[in-house]
Amino acid sequence: MATQIKTPMQSQKKFRYIRGYPLIGNLPDFNKDRLGLLQRMAHTGDVCGMHFGPFPGILFNKPEHVHSILVEHAYDFDKGLAIHNTFRPAIGDGIFSSEGDFHRHQRKLMAPSFQPRHIASYADIMGYYGEQIQQTWVDGTSIDINQQMTNLTMSIIGKALFDADVFTETDELGAAMTVTIEYVSHAFSSLLPPPYSWPTPRNRRAKKAVQV
């Protein structure tokens, strides 16, 4: 969720907010049927708003809008309170949460890894592990797609960055990443998640995982 900090505009257009519940907004739908909520928003318009309690969120559905925000006007937007309050305490000033000149510096450091010749090899890795995990699915059965995609993502990261085939929930680093991802997901799905500094069981697990 991004917070706009400066955007010169020639004209303004209004967009619709999808209907939600009093006080809590669209949070129940976001937690119970996230795909259904996003599909309803996409059918409402190219730009559609929702509410996480009192906090607004905006969904952009057209590729040119996404390109304009993330590429052409990337530094005209702040990444928003959700990123700063949820990600930054847990993962620090990584490229996903950093801003301004520091973010530019990080992008420059990472640029060599995203040259076309490297992207091609990443695509091969993604395709291979995608086929591998799909072969474990049995027709007619239900799977936990969140868990499966987490495992797939960690397998790809492990091979692409560390040339390792053991980057799964069963090894220490993979388990730590799973806990961290679950913490972030829960924080994004809660109206008022407790601050990261509070010693709740979930926060303690997350801090231990981050140390790993």
N, C-alpha and C positions, 0 to 999 in steps of 0.2 A: 504494500500500500504506500503510495508516494504522496508527499506533501509538496505542493507547488510553492516555490519561493519567489520566482520572478518569470513572467511570461508575457512579452509584448504581444498584444492581440489586436488584430484589425477589426474583428467583430466577435460577438459572443452568441453562443447558441445554448439553449437549455436542453437538459437531458432528464429522463425520468428515473426516479428511484423505485425499485421493485417493492411491493407492499410487504411489510413485516409485522412483528408483534410490538405492542407498546413496550417501551423501555428497553427490551432486549433485541429489538430489530429482527434481523435475519439470522441471528446466531443459531437458533435451533435447526433451521433448515441447512445451514452451513455444516453443522455437526452430523445431522442424520442423513442427509441426501445432498452432498456437496455437488455432485455431478448434475443432479436434477436442478438445483438452484442456478448453477452457472448456465445450463441450457435455457432455462426460463429467461435469464438475463440476456443471453445472446439473442433470443427471439424477440425481446422487447425493443432492442435497438443496437446500433453500432457502438454506442456508449451508454452504459446503464450503471446506476448507483445502487448500493445496498448499505445496510447499517449493522455494524457489530456493536450492539447496544447504542451508546451515544456517538460512536466513532464511525464516520463514513468511509466507504470503500468504493472505488470506481473500476468497472471492468471495461476495457477497450477491446473490441472484437475484430477490428480491421488491421491487417498487417501493416498498412502504411501508418496507422496511428502508433502502433508499437515501435516501429522504426523511428518515427519522429521523436517519441519520448526517450527511447533508450540510446539513440545514436545522434540524431541531429540536435536535440536539446537536452542531452544527458545531464549537463551541469546546470540546467535551469530548474532542476527538481531536487528537493531533499528526499531522502529515502523513507522518511516518515517515522513516527513514534514506534510503530510496531517493530520495525527493524532495529532501531536504536535501543529499545527497552528489552527486546527479547534476544536478539542475536549478539549484540555487542557485549553484554555481560558474560555470555557463555563462550563466544569464539574470538572476542577481541576485535581489533580493527582489521579484519580480513577484507578482501576485495568486495565481498558481498555487503559489508556494512560500512566501509570507509567512505569518506566524502572528499571533494575538492582536490587540492594538489596532491595529497597523500594517495588518493584513489588513482590519479593520473600516473603517479610514480609506480604504483602496483601494476597497473595495466601495461605500462612499458616493460616491466620486468617479465610479465607473463606472455607478452606478444610473441616471442619466438616459438612457444609451444603451440600456437594456434596458426602457424603457417600452413598453407595448403598441403604440403607433403606430410606434415604430422596429422592433420585432420583425416587424411585418407587412411592412415594406419589406425586411428581411433575408430573410424567407421567399421573397419574389419573386425576389431575387438568387440564393438557393440553388437554387430551382427552375429558373431560367433556365440557370445554368451546369451544373447537373446534366444537363439535357436536351442542352446543347451537347456535353459530353464523352461522353455516351452515344452520340451520333450518330457518333462516330469509331470505335466498336467494331464490328467485323465479325463476323457470326454464324459460329460454328464455329472461331474463332481463340482463342488464349490471350492474356490481358493480364496485366500486372504490376499487381495491384489496389492494392498499396501506393503505387506511383508515381502511378497514376491518382488515387487519393484525395488524395495530397499535392498534385498539380497542381490538383485541384478545390478543396481547402481554400485554397490560396494565391490562386486566382482569386477566390473569394468574399471573402476578407480584403481583397484589393486593391481590389475594387469597393466593399465596404461601408465600409471605413475610409478609403481614399485616393481613391475614385472613379477608379480606374485599371484599365485593361484589359490591362496589360502585366506584371502581377505573376506571372510564370512563371519556370521554371527558366532561361530564356534571358536574363533581365535580371539585373543584379547583385544586387539585393535578394532576388529570388526564389531565385537560386542559393545565396545565403548562408543563407536559411531552410531550403533543402533539406539543406545540409550540417549545420546545427544539429539538424534533426529526425533525421537519420541518426545523429548522435553520441548523442543521447538514446536512440534506439531500441537502438543497440548496447550502451550502458551498461546498459540495463534487461535485455538478453538475455544478459549475461555474468555469470559467477559472481563473478569478482574483477576488474572493470575497473580499469585504472590510474588513479590520481588525476588530476584535471583539470590539476593543476600540473605533471605530468610532461611533458617535451617529446617525446611520441610523435608520429608523423606525423598520426594521427587528431586528437589534441588540438591540434596546431598548426593544422590545417585548421579545427577548430571555433572556436578563439580568433580566427582571422582573420575567419571568418564572423560571429561575435558583434560584432566591431568594426564591420563593415559595417552 
